[in-house]
Amino acid sequence: MFGNPNIGENLAKAIAAWGDPLPEWVRLLALACDKTNQREAGDRIGQSSGTVSKVLRHVYPGDYAEIERKVRAAYSADTVLCPVSGAEIALRTCLRHRRRKGPLIDWRTRKFADTCPNCTHNTDQEA
């Protein structure tokens, strides 16, 4: 457990690789891995356990911004003011709406499909 019994193995690895202070989203991911495991955390953010491991060790060759979006959506309590619903919604809900694939089955899904690509909360590269 890398010396401090109050720090889990994944959190210790992340601190060693990223430095202290650790970015909040990396801390959230490491804590999630310590609570369950890298496979379950990866499943929750739609990534492999290998990707999670590389992110924690700060050797991931891909887009950290995309991983950060997914981690924040899955593990943070972040909310956004949704222009479609007119209320605060969880970031994970926002991400789900703007990345929805498939048929537009009702007026609400059509409204999200029309609004999300140009929404100020849409941080996706391909909006």
FENRAVEN-V749643 format. One record per pair of residues at least 24 apart in sequence whose ideal C-beta (glycine too) atoms are under 10 Angstrom apart, sorted by the first residue. I is the first residue (numbers start at 1). J is the second residue. If there is no record, write none. Layout:
i/j
I/J
I/J
//
This chain:
i/j
1/34
7/31
7/34
8/33
8/34
8/35
9/33
9/34
9/56
10/34
10/35
10/37
10/38
10/41
10/52
10/53
10/56
10/57
11/56
12/56
13/53
13/56
13/57
13/58
14/55
14/56
14/57
14/58
15/56
16/56
16/57
16/58
17/54
17/55
17/56
17/57
17/58
17/59
18/55
18/56
18/57
18/58
19/58
23/58
23/64
23/68
23/71
24/68
24/71
24/72
24/75
24/76
25/55
25/64
25/67
25/68
25/69
25/70
25/71
25/72
25/75
25/76
25/78
26/55
26/56
26/58
26/64
26/67
26/68
26/71
27/71
27/75
28/68
28/71
28/72
28/74
28/75
28/76
29/55
29/56
29/67
29/68
29/70
29/71
29/72
29/74
29/75
30/55
30/56
30/71
31/75
32/71
32/74
32/75
35/75
41/71
41/74
41/75
42/70
43/74
44/70
44/71
44/73
44/74
44/75
44/92
45/69
45/70
45/71
45/72
45/73
45/74
45/75
46/70
46/73
46/74
46/99
47/71
63/125
65/123
65/124
65/125
66/123
66/124
66/125
68/123
69/95
69/123
69/124
70/95
72/123
73/99
80/119
80/120
80/121
80/122
81/120
81/121
82/112
82/115
82/116
82/119
82/121
83/111
83/112
83/115
83/116
83/118
83/119
83/120
83/121
84/108
84/111
84/112
84/113
84/114
84/115
84/116
84/119
85/111
85/112
89/121
91/121
91/123
94/119
94/121
94/122
94/123
95/121
95/122
95/123
95/124
97/122
98/122
98/123
98/124
98/127
99/124
99/126
//
